[in-house]
Structures are given as structure tokens and as C-alpha cells.
Amino acid sequence: MKKHDWKDDAVCLDYDTNLFFEKYEDDETLRPAIDKLCSECPVRKHCFAVGVSQKEWGVWGGVYLENGSISREFSRHRSKAAWAETWQTLTLGD
């Protein structure tokens, strides 16, 4: 497997990458739609792991990261239940 083959299976493959960076930051109403898109992605767990390990910024695995850490500012729109589901998906199952 090549280093970035997982990206070929990502739901967002043909999307504008700015949706996961500047547009996510600038448009609070867009955030739930991006979260939902990522929640349906088969490589979400791997994507999140890459974002954390490479200290990335932007949405990785459905979570907005700042230097590889979860952003409080860009995560405020999520309820506790949504966070519980997200965290379980990213840490336990696919």
C-alpha cells in the first residue's frame, strides 16, 4: 500500500479542500454538514490518525484540528452526544 492510497477511498476525494479549512472556519452553518459528510467516510479513523500524528490543521476524520489537537473553538457546535459518537467511532470502531 502506498503512503496515501487511503485518500482514494475518502468521501471528500473530489470536494473543494477549502471546505475543510477556511470555509469550515468562516461558516458556522457549514460545520454540521461537513461533520455529517465525514461521519459517513470509510477512512475517517485513518484520516483522523494522520491529522493527529502529523500535527495538521483543518478537518481530519470529521474533527477540526489545530496543530494535531482538537480545536475547542471549531468544535463548540457539537453536542455531548455527537462528541460521544464521534469519539467512539474514531477510537473503537469503523
N, C-alpha and C positions, 0 to 999 in steps of 0.2 A: 504494500500500500504506500503510495506516495504521501508526502507530508500533508498536502491539502486536499486529498481526494474526498474527505468528508464534506467539504463545501459543496460538492456536486449534488449532494442529497438534501441540501438545505432548502427549506420552503422559500426563503428570501433570495435565492440564487439570481433571479432576473429583476429584482427590485432595485430602485434607486438607493444606493448605500447611505445617502444623506438622511433617509428616513430613520436610520438607527443612530444618528449622531446629531447634527444641528437641528433637523426638523423635530426630532424627539425632544430635544432641549427646549425648543422655541414654542411648540404647540402642545399644550397640556391635554387638549381634546384628542390628539392623535395617539397618545401613550397607551390607552387601553386597547386600541386596535392593533398596535404593534405587539403588545403583550399577548394578545389572542393569537396572532399570526405565529409568534414564536412558540406558544404553548402547543401548537399542532405540528411542530417540526420534529422529524425523526432524529436529527442530530443535535438537538437542543443541549443535552447533557455534555456532549463533547465540545460544543461551541462555548458553553459557559466555562468549562475547564481550561480551554485555550485562552479565553479572555482573562481569567484569573492568573494563570501561570505566566502569561506574557505581559501582565500589568497593563492591559488595554483600557481604552476609554470608549464609551458608547454602549450600545445594547449588544450583549453577548448571552445567548441562551435565554433571552427574554428578560434579562436583568441589566439595568444601566450600571456600568462600572466606571469608576474614576481611578485610574492607576491600578486596576485589578481588584479594587474593593467596591462593594455595593454602595451606590450613591444614595444617601438619605434624601437629598434634595429631589432627585428624579424618581424616587420610589414612594413618595408620600401618597400618591393616588391609589395605592394598593391597600385593600382591607387586610386585616389579620388573617382571615380565611384564605384570601388569594395568596398571601405570602406563605401560609402553611402548605397549600397545594403546590406552589412553585418550588418551594424548598424540598418538599418530598420528592417531586419529580427529578430535581437536579441532583439530589444526593442518594436516593434509594432506587428508583425505578426508571424505566424508559417510558 
